[in-house]
Structure formats: C-alpha cells, structure tokens
Amino acid sequence: MSSPGSASASAPPLTPPPLPAAVLWDMDGTLVDTEGYWMDAETALVESFGGTWTHEQALTLVGSGLDRSGEILQDAGVRMAVPDIVAHLTRVVAARLSTEGNPFRPGAVELLQDLRAAGVRTALVTMSLRDMALTVAGQMGFDAFDLVVAGDDVTRPKPFPDPYLQACTALGVDPDDAVAIEDSPTGVRAAAAAGVTTIGVPLMVPLDGAGAHVLWPTLAGRTTDDLSAAHAARRTSRHEVHA
C-alpha cells in the first residue's frame, strides 16, 4: 500500500476550463450546408442573362455580404439592380430551405444542443437576410439562439468585425469571452478582428492562413468541453504574449 504523499498517490482532479460567455455561429456553410444552394441560384441567374458562372467564380462569393455579391454578379452580366439580385437569390434559396429543410452540417445540431444544455448563450451571425436567418433558426426544432444578427442588421458586413461586435454588445459579453465558429476566410477574418476566439471548420474553401485560432475538420463529435478548451488555450496564449 502506498504511503500518504507518495508518488503513486492520486492527483487532485483537474479543474475543467471555464465555459465561454457566448458562442457565435455563422450560418451558411457552418450551421447549414447551403453554399451549394446559393451557387445554384447564382448560376441560374447569370445564365438567364446569357452569361456563364463557374464554380471558381462562385467560390469567391463564399462568406461575402450579399450586396457585394450582387455587384460581382452585375459584372458577370446580370442586368438587375443589386437589391433586386439580393432579393431574387434570397427567394430562391429560401424556397429550397422551406421545401427541403435545413441541410445541417455534421455535428452542428448536437453541439448547439450541448451548449444550450450547459447554459451557454448562442447567437446566429450571418450575412444572409434576417428573414432567411429566422427561417433557418425556426426550423431547428428547439430554442437554439438567444440572438440573430443578419446581413440587413449591420452597416459593414464581414470581413469587417462589426457583425460580431454587434452580437457581443447585444448579448452583453466581452468579445474576449466569446467563441465564433466559421467556415469561410471572410467570416474568420471578421470574428478574429472582433477579438473573438475563432474556430474554423472549412467547407468549400480552405482556411489555412485566414487567422482562425483553431481549425477543426468537422463539428461531428465536438462538445462544449472542446469549445471551452480551445477558448481557454487561446486566452492563455494571448495573455502570455501580452505579459
């Protein structure tokens, strides 16, 4: 039998890292795999005006604000005003969501449910229009979000930090205490610029070098504990740099 204080004595249990004050979710490509829906709508619209729209061109719009996307589609030959382009694309994608439901990315729903069970506040921070964001949130099947910040709620879209800063202000949390989950370089840059711990989960485009603090290949199997650990590691590293 080991004597008290011997090397084989049981170590005290490790204290788990604190929960983040809030977790901020991008929508298209992060929560739901709708990027293909947008690309299909863009392609059909450009072709209706006699133009061509390649997959490579479509990738350049991933994560961008809808007004900027509309301007690029005008350059591709769409002879419509930007607000009309945005409204058209939104109607087409919303119609697919209403008939086909939310095409959730693996692990997203389970992680959201785990966060809610742990009492962590959550927000949807998307450059899609509010009506579409509310449609997706309403099809979750549970009370998934405390807040929705949409593209028509902000003056400056991603990659500006404004959407994430606005979400933190509305939730009453310090950006340093929050975590964001993003799938695009544009979104990653926005969240990181806001001072939020940023977890990149790539879908259509790689995120290497975009500025994410952590890269996960998937959300499948991830839990609140994983988010807390990533958040704690980033904060520790940041504070050591500034010490």
C-alpha positions in Angstrom: 0.0 0.0 0.0 1.3 3.4 -0.9 2.0 5.8 2.0 0.4 9.2 2.1 2.2 11.7 -0.1 4.0 9.0 -2.2 4.5 9.4 -5.9 1.7 6.9 -6.6 -0.9 8.9 -4.5 -3.9 10.1 -6.5 -3.5 13.5 -8.0 -6.3 16.0 -7.4 -8.9 16.2 -10.3 -8.2 18.7 -12.9 -10.5 21.8 -13.0 -12.2 22.0 -16.3 -11.8 25.2 -18.3 -14.5 27.8 -17.8 -17.3 28.0 -20.3 -17.2 30.8 -22.9 -19.8 33.5 -22.2 -21.3 33.0 -25.7 -20.8 31.0 -28.9 -21.5 32.9 -32.1 -22.4 30.8 -35.1 -22.1 31.6 -38.8 -25.0 30.2 -40.8 -24.3 29.3 -44.4 -21.6 26.7 -44.7 -21.2 26.4 -40.9 -24.5 25.6 -39.4 -26.2 24.6 -42.6 -24.6 23.4 -45.8 -26.4 25.9 -48.1 -23.4 27.1 -50.1 -24.5 24.8 -52.9 -27.9 26.3 -52.9 -26.5 29.8 -53.3 -24.2 28.7 -56.1 -27.1 27.0 -58.0 -29.1 30.2 -57.7 -26.2 32.4 -58.9 -25.5 30.1 -61.8 -29.2 30.1 -63.0 -29.4 33.9 -62.7 -26.2 34.6 -64.6 -27.2 32.1 -67.3 -30.7 33.7 -67.6 -28.9 36.8 -68.9 -26.7 34.8 -71.3 -23.6 34.7 -69.2 -21.5 31.9 -67.6 -20.8 31.4 -63.9 -18.1 28.9 -63.0 -17.6 27.1 -59.7 -14.4 29.1 -59.2 -16.3 32.3 -59.5 -18.9 31.1 -57.1 -16.3 30.3 -54.5 -15.2 33.9 -54.5 -18.5 34.9 -53.0 -18.4 32.4 -50.1 -18.8 34.4 -46.9 -19.3 37.7 -48.6 -22.0 40.2 -47.9 -24.9 39.9 -50.3 -24.6 43.5 -51.7 -21.0 42.8 -52.7 -22.1 39.5 -54.2 -24.8 41.4 -56.2 -22.1 43.8 -57.6 -20.0 40.9 -58.7 -22.9 39.2 -60.4 -23.6 42.5 -62.2 -20.1 42.4 -63.5 -20.9 38.8 -64.7 -23.7 40.2 -66.9 -26.8 40.2 -64.6 -28.7 43.3 -65.6 -30.6 43.9 -62.4 -30.2 46.4 -59.5 -28.2 45.0 -56.6 -31.2 45.0 -54.2 -33.2 43.0 -56.8 -30.4 40.5 -57.2 -30.2 40.0 -53.4 -34.0 39.6 -53.2 -34.0 37.1 -56.0 -31.3 34.9 -54.7 -32.7 35.0 -51.2 -36.2 33.9 -52.5 -34.7 31.0 -54.5 -32.6 29.7 -51.6 -35.4 30.3 -49.1 -37.7 28.3 -51.3 -35.3 25.3 -51.2 -35.0 25.6 -47.4 -38.7 25.6 -47.0 -39.2 22.5 -49.2 -36.1 20.5 -48.3 -35.5 21.7 -44.7 -32.2 22.6 -43.1 -29.2 20.7 -44.5 -27.3 20.7 -41.3 -23.5 20.2 -41.2 -22.4 17.1 -39.3 -22.3 17.7 -35.5 -23.8 21.2 -35.6 -27.2 20.4 -34.1 -25.6 18.2 -31.4 -23.1 20.8 -30.4 -25.8 23.5 -30.2 -27.9 21.3 -28.1 -24.9 20.6 -25.8 -24.2 24.3 -25.5 -27.8 25.1 -24.6 -27.9 22.3 -22.0 -24.8 23.8 -20.5 -26.4 27.2 -20.3 -24.1 28.9 -22.8 -25.6 31.8 -24.7 -25.6 31.5 -28.5 -26.1 33.8 -31.5 -26.5 33.4 -35.2 -24.3 35.9 -37.0 -24.9 35.7 -40.8 -24.7 37.8 -43.9 -27.9 36.3 -45.2 -31.0 38.5 -44.8 -32.9 38.3 -41.5 -36.0 36.6 -42.9 -33.9 33.7 -44.1 -31.9 33.5 -40.9 -35.1 33.4 -38.9 -36.4 30.6 -41.2 -33.3 28.5 -40.5 -33.5 29.2 -36.8 -37.2 28.4 -36.8 -36.5 25.0 -38.3 -34.0 24.0 -35.6 -36.6 22.1 -33.6 -35.5 23.7 -30.3 -34.7 27.2 -28.9 -31.2 27.3 -30.4 -30.3 31.0 -30.4 -30.6 34.0 -28.0 -30.0 36.4 -30.8 -29.8 36.7 -34.6 -27.6 39.3 -36.3 -28.2 39.2 -40.1 -26.8 41.0 -43.1 -29.5 43.6 -43.1 -28.9 44.4 -39.5 -25.3 45.7 -39.9 -23.8 48.7 -41.8 -20.5 46.9 -42.6 -20.6 43.2 -43.4 -18.0 40.5 -42.9 -14.9 40.7 -43.2 -15.4 43.8 -41.0 -15.7 42.9 -37.3 -19.0 44.8 -36.9 -21.4 41.8 -37.0 -19.5 40.0 -34.2 -19.1 43.2 -32.2 -22.8 43.9 -32.6 -23.6 40.4 -31.4 -21.4 40.7 -28.3 -22.8 44.1 -27.4 -26.4 42.8 -27.7 -25.6 39.8 -25.6 -23.7 41.9 -23.1 -20.5 39.9 -23.3 -16.9 40.9 -23.9 -15.6 39.6 -27.3 -12.6 38.1 -25.4 -15.1 35.9 -23.6 -16.8 34.6 -26.7 -16.2 31.9 -29.4 -17.1 32.1 -33.0 -17.5 29.2 -35.5 -16.9 30.0 -39.1 -16.4 28.2 -42.5 -15.0 30.9 -44.8 -11.9 33.1 -44.8 -14.2 36.2 -44.8 -16.0 35.1 -41.7 -12.8 34.0 -39.9 -11.3 37.4 -40.5 -14.4 39.2 -39.2 -14.5 37.1 -36.0 -10.8 37.3 -35.3 -10.8 41.1 -35.9 -13.5 41.4 -33.3 -11.3 39.7 -30.8 -13.3 36.6 -30.5 -11.8 33.1 -30.2 -12.3 31.8 -33.8 -12.8 28.2 -34.7 -12.6 27.4 -38.4 -14.5 24.5 -39.9 -13.8 24.6 -43.6 -16.3 23.5 -46.2 -15.9 24.9 -49.7 -12.6 26.7 -49.3 -9.5 26.1 -47.2 -8.9 28.3 -44.1 -5.2 27.9 -43.7 -3.7 31.3 -43.1 -7.1 33.0 -42.7 -6.4 33.7 -39.0 -8.5 31.1 -37.2 -7.2 30.2 -33.7 -8.2 26.6 -34.2 -9.1 24.5 -37.3 -11.4 21.6 -37.0 -12.2 19.4 -40.0 -15.7 18.8 -38.7 -18.0 19.6 -35.8 -19.0 15.9 -35.5 -18.2 14.6 -32.0 -17.3 18.0 -30.7 -18.8 19.2 -27.3 -19.0 22.2 -25.1 -15.8 20.9 -23.4 -13.9 21.0 -26.7 -15.0 24.6 -27.2 -14.1 25.6 -23.7 -10.7 24.0 -24.0 -10.0 25.8 -27.3 -11.1 29.1 -25.8 -9.0 28.7 -22.7 -5.9 27.8 -24.8 -6.3 30.9 -27.0 -6.8 33.2 -24.0 -3.8 31.7 -22.2 -1.6 32.2 -25.2 -2.9 35.7 -25.8 -2.3 36.7 -22.2 1.2 35.2 -22.2 2.1 37.2 -25.3 1.0 40.4 -23.6 2.5 39.6 -20.2 
